């Protein structure tokens, strides 16, 4: 237990420049508090003491604003930053060193039985307000942009942006693991390409635009 706490605290201090020391993280960070209580609730849930497990998770939700079902499986090094409004469903599986920002929902679509929530791989970043809904996998090193609504599988090393989310390959471009702002927007990219094509056609037809962009 203490080893797990040390790993979780170390993960937070590595990814949060505002974390000054271990004492502060242990006593003041809502995300760490919710994770610590979840591990206790999960222990009871696995021993079929479902009422106690849910009682712990409900008290945690009231105290931290973070709701984690006691059946959810969570790996080491999870960092829930700020955390308010985070919801993690019953059949969610989260790998190691995942970062989740406030307002994130890892939920179901309401029409599945059994495994009905997403599985999150290792080193995944999920931006503020994102929703990942359904029984599919977000693979290792993926990034979910803020506000994205993800309804299908996200490949490894890919970025999901938009509503509904679209996949954008990062390729060789290096983006910080904590950068959930500078992510490519496929809609803007498409519009830019269309504008470029229109300008090329106008040039071929000898049509000029004024300084305001009008014909």
C-alpha positions as CSV (number, residue, x, y, z in Angstrom):
1,X,0.0,0.0,0.0
2,X,2.7,2.5,1.0
3,X,4.7,1.6,-2.1
4,X,1.7,2.3,-4.2
5,X,1.1,5.7,-2.5
6,X,4.8,6.6,-3.1
7,X,4.4,5.7,-6.9
8,X,1.2,7.8,-7.2
9,X,2.7,10.8,-5.4
10,X,5.9,10.6,-7.5
11,X,3.7,10.6,-10.7
12,X,1.9,13.7,-9.5
13,X,5.0,15.6,-8.6
14,X,6.6,14.7,-12.0
15,X,3.6,16.0,-13.9
16,X,2.4,18.9,-11.8
17,X,4.9,21.9,-11.4
18,X,2.7,23.3,-8.6
19,X,3.3,20.3,-6.4
20,X,5.8,21.5,-3.8
21,X,6.3,18.4,-1.7
22,X,4.9,14.9,-0.9
23,X,3.2,16.2,2.3
24,X,1.1,18.7,0.3
25,X,0.1,16.1,-2.4
26,X,-0.9,13.5,0.3
27,X,-3.1,15.8,2.3
28,X,-4.4,18.5,-0.1
29,X,-4.7,17.0,-3.6
30,X,-8.3,15.9,-4.3
31,X,-7.2,13.6,-7.2
32,X,-4.7,11.7,-4.9
33,X,-7.3,11.5,-2.1
34,X,-9.9,10.1,-4.5
35,X,-7.5,7.6,-5.9
36,X,-6.4,6.5,-2.4
37,X,-10.0,6.0,-1.4
38,X,-10.8,4.2,-4.6
39,X,-8.1,1.6,-4.0
40,X,-9.7,0.9,-0.6
41,X,-13.2,0.7,-2.1
42,X,-11.9,-1.6,-4.9
43,X,-10.4,-3.9,-2.2
44,X,-13.8,-4.3,-0.6
45,X,-15.6,-4.7,-4.0
46,X,-13.3,-7.6,-4.9
47,X,-14.3,-9.3,-1.7
48,X,-18.0,-8.8,-2.6
49,X,-18.7,-6.3,0.1
50,X,-20.5,-4.1,-2.4
51,X,-22.3,-1.9,0.0
52,X,-19.2,-0.9,1.9
53,X,-17.4,-0.3,-1.4
54,X,-20.1,2.0,-2.8
55,X,-20.4,3.8,0.6
56,X,-16.7,4.7,0.3
57,X,-17.0,5.8,-3.3
58,X,-20.1,7.9,-2.6
59,X,-18.4,9.6,0.4
60,X,-15.4,10.2,-1.9
61,X,-17.6,11.9,-4.5
62,X,-19.1,14.2,-2.0
63,X,-15.7,15.2,-0.5
64,X,-13.7,15.5,-3.8
65,X,-16.2,15.9,-6.6
66,X,-14.6,12.9,-8.3
67,X,-16.8,9.8,-8.8
68,X,-15.0,6.5,-9.4
69,X,-17.0,3.2,-9.4
70,X,-15.3,0.8,-7.0
71,X,-15.2,-1.9,-9.7
72,X,-13.0,0.3,-12.0
73,X,-9.5,-1.1,-12.5
74,X,-6.8,1.6,-12.2
75,X,-3.0,1.1,-12.7
76,X,-0.2,3.0,-11.1
77,X,0.7,6.6,-11.5
78,X,-2.8,8.0,-12.3
79,X,-2.8,11.8,-12.1
80,X,-6.3,13.4,-11.8
81,X,-5.5,17.2,-12.0
82,X,-8.0,19.4,-10.3
83,X,-10.5,16.6,-10.7
84,X,-13.8,18.3,-10.1
85,X,-16.5,16.6,-12.2
86,X,-14.5,13.5,-13.2
87,X,-16.7,10.4,-13.6
88,X,-15.1,6.9,-14.1
89,X,-17.6,4.1,-14.8
90,X,-17.9,0.5,-13.5
91,X,-16.1,-1.4,-16.2
92,X,-13.4,1.2,-17.0
93,X,-9.8,-0.1,-17.1
94,X,-7.0,2.5,-16.8
95,X,-3.3,1.7,-17.5
96,X,-0.2,3.2,-16.0
97,X,0.8,6.9,-15.9
98,X,-2.5,8.3,-17.3
99,X,-3.3,12.0,-16.8
100,X,-6.9,13.1,-16.5
101,X,-8.1,16.7,-16.2
102,X,-11.3,18.1,-14.7
103,X,-14.7,17.4,-16.1
104,X,-13.7,14.1,-17.8
105,X,-16.3,11.3,-18.3
106,X,-15.2,7.7,-18.9
107,X,-18.7,6.3,-19.4
108,X,-21.0,4.1,-21.4
109,X,-23.5,4.8,-24.1
110,X,-26.4,3.2,-22.2
111,X,-27.0,0.4,-24.6
112,X,-24.3,-2.1,-23.7
113,X,-24.1,-4.9,-21.1
114,X,-21.1,-6.4,-19.5
115,X,-18.0,-4.4,-20.6
116,X,-19.6,-1.1,-21.5
117,X,-17.0,1.5,-20.6
118,X,-13.6,2.4,-22.2
119,X,-10.2,0.9,-21.6
120,X,-7.4,3.4,-21.4
121,X,-3.9,2.4,-22.2
122,X,-0.6,3.6,-20.7
123,X,0.7,7.2,-20.8
124,X,-2.6,8.6,-22.1
125,X,-3.6,12.2,-21.7
126,X,-7.3,13.2,-21.4
127,X,-8.0,16.9,-21.6
128,X,-10.5,18.9,-19.6
129,X,-14.2,18.3,-20.4
130,X,-13.5,15.3,-22.7
131,X,-16.0,12.4,-22.8
132,X,-15.0,8.9,-23.8
133,X,-18.1,6.8,-24.2
134,X,-18.3,3.1,-25.0
135,X,-16.5,-0.3,-24.7
136,X,-13.5,0.4,-26.8
137,X,-9.8,1.0,-26.2
138,X,-7.8,4.3,-26.2
139,X,-4.4,2.9,-26.9
140,X,-1.0,3.8,-25.4
141,X,0.3,7.3,-25.7
142,X,-2.9,8.7,-27.2
143,X,-4.1,12.2,-26.4
144,X,-7.7,13.3,-26.1
145,X,-8.1,17.0,-26.6
146,X,-10.2,19.2,-24.3
147,X,-13.9,18.9,-25.0
148,X,-13.6,16.0,-27.3
149,X,-16.4,13.4,-27.4
150,X,-14.7,10.0,-28.3
151,X,-17.1,7.3,-29.5
152,X,-14.7,4.9,-31.2
153,X,-11.2,3.4,-30.7
154,X,-8.2,5.7,-30.7
155,X,-5.0,4.2,-32.1
156,X,-1.6,4.3,-30.4
157,X,0.2,7.7,-30.5
158,X,-2.8,9.4,-32.0
159,X,-4.8,12.5,-31.0
160,X,-8.6,12.7,-30.9
161,X,-10.1,16.1,-31.4
162,X,-13.6,17.4,-31.9
163,X,-17.3,16.4,-31.5
164,X,-17.5,13.6,-32.4
165,X,-13.8,13.1,-32.1
166,X,-11.7,12.6,-35.2
167,X,-8.2,11.0,-35.2
168,X,-5.1,13.0,-36.1
169,X,-1.8,11.3,-36.4
170,X,1.1,13.1,-34.7
171,X,3.8,11.3,-36.7
172,X,7.3,12.6,-35.9
173,X,6.1,15.9,-34.4
174,X,7.0,16.0,-30.7
175,X,4.3,17.3,-28.3
176,X,4.7,17.5,-24.6
177,X,2.8,14.8,-22.7
178,X,1.1,17.5,-20.8
179,X,0.3,19.7,-23.8
180,X,-3.5,19.4,-24.4
181,X,-3.7,22.8,-26.1
182,X,-1.4,22.6,-29.1
183,X,-3.2,19.7,-30.7
184,X,-4.1,19.7,-34.4
185,X,-7.7,20.6,-35.3
186,X,-8.8,18.5,-38.3
187,X,-11.7,20.9,-39.1
188,X,-9.5,23.9,-39.4
189,X,-7.0,21.9,-41.4
190,X,-9.8,20.9,-43.8
191,X,-11.1,24.5,-44.1
192,X,-7.5,25.8,-44.7
193,X,-7.0,23.2,-47.5
194,X,-10.3,24.1,-49.1
195,X,-9.4,27.8,-49.0
196,X,-6.0,27.0,-50.6
197,X,-7.7,25.0,-53.4
198,X,-10.2,27.9,-54.0
199,X,-7.3,30.4,-54.2
200,X,-5.5,28.2,-56.7
201,X,-8.6,27.9,-58.9
202,X,-9.2,31.7,-58.8
203,X,-5.6,32.2,-59.8
204,X,-6.0,30.0,-62.8
205,X,-9.2,31.9,-63.8
206,X,-7.6,35.2,-63.2
207,X,-9.9,36.2,-60.4
208,X,-8.3,38.5,-57.8
209,X,-9.4,39.1,-54.2
210,X,-9.3,42.6,-52.6
211,X,-7.5,43.2,-49.3
212,X,-10.5,42.1,-47.3
213,X,-10.6,38.7,-49.1
214,X,-13.7,39.5,-51.2
215,X,-13.8,39.0,-55.0
